Structure formats: C-alpha cells, structure tokens
Amino acid sequence: MITRRRLRWRIQHWLEARLPGLLTCSQFESLVDAYIDGELGPVARATVDFHMRTCPVCLRYLTAYRKVRDLAADTLSAPESEALESMPEDLVAAILAARDVEAGSRTS
C-alpha cells in the first residue's frame, strides 16, 4: 500500500519531469535566501510559490529556515548578555556537545 507521503513525492517528481519550468527540491533550496529577501523577479517567485504548494517538505524547510535566520539576526543584533539569555537551552547544549565531540576527535 502506498502512503500519502509517498504518493505526494511521486506526483511531485512526475510533475518535475514532465512540465518545464518547475523546480526540483535542490533548485528550490538554492533560491531560498533570494526568496526570503524578496530578490526574485515575479516569474521566479511564482515558480517558487508553486513548488511550495506542491512540495510540503520544501514548505517545512522554508519555515524552519526563516526561523533560524530570524533567531540568528536577533542574536547578532542583541547585546551579548541578552543574546545568551534568549538562546534556547537545548540549542546551547547541542552546540556544546558538538564542540566537545569535535575537540575529542582532534586529540585522538
């Protein structure tokens, strides 16, 4: 039995293969910054909008990417003490854990 997610994926890839001008997910990803910054022309923006309507994975990616950019911008514009207070604890823990792993691999 085919799942709804798998069916969407198959339809998306069928459309990409048969309709010229549609974006692949890789192409979408390369346009995300320009899309968010409003740097795309009307045709390119409409193409990205259409891709997001047909690809829920890329729509979720864009939503998450915007949140990360906003968090980074807020963090960089705030004084250091405020920035550290506004950082989610789980993010700080993940960064410190990754740093510790990296430091351990260099000493080995």
N, C-alpha and C positions, 0 to 999 in steps of 0.2 A: 504494500500500500504506500502510495506517495504522500508525503506530508505537505501541508500547506506551504511551509517554508521552502521545501524543495521545488514545489510547483512554481512558486514565485521566481525562484532562481532560474528555473528552466525557461520561463516566459521571458524574463529579462534578457537572458543570453540569446534566446531566439530572436527577440526584437533587435538586439545589438547587431546580430549577424545579417539581418535582412533589411533593416532600414538605415540608409546612410545618414550620417549626421548625429546619430545617437552616441552618447558617451559610454565608454567602459568604466568600470569602477576605478581603474588606475588613472584614467584621464580625469575623472571627477576629482580624485584625490589631489591631482596636480593643480586643479583650479580652485581649491577651497579657499586659500588665502585671498586671491583676487575676488572671489565671490563675496566673501565676508566684508572685504574692504570697499566693495562697490566699484571695482575697477574693470568689470566685464562690460562689454557692449550689450545691447539689447538681445541680439541673436544668441550670443554665448550664454547670457544669463537665462534666457528661456530654455536653452538646451540643458543647462544645469538643473533648472527647476523641474523640467520633465524627467530627468534622470532621478531626482529625489522622489518624485511621485511614483515612480515605478520600482525603486530600489530602497526598501526600508533599512537595509544595512547602511547605505550611504547617508540616509537621513539621520540615523542614530550617530554615525560618525561625525557629521556636521554639528549636531547638537553638542556632543561631547567636546569637539574641537573648539567650539565657541566658548564653552565653559572654561576650558583650560586657558585659552587666550585671555579671557576676562580676568581669571584668577591671577595669571602672570602679570597682566597690566596693573591690576590693583595692588599686587605685592610690590612691584617695582616703583609705583608712584607713592606708596606709603612710607613713612619713616620706618627704619629697621625694627624698632620695638613693636610698632603696630602691625607690621607685616608678619612678624613671628607669631603674634597673638592670633592673627586671622587665618593662619595656615592650619588645615585640618590635622589632627594628631596622627591619624593613620597615614597621611601623606608624609609627614615628618619621619615617622617610624620606618616607612618603606624606603625613604631616601637614605636614612642612616644605616639600615640593614644592607642596602645595595652597596653603600660606601665601604662597609665592613667586609663584605664578600670580596669586593674589588681589591681592598688592601691585603686581605688574606691570600688572594691568588698571586699577588705580586711578590710576596715574601716566600712563597713556596718554590 
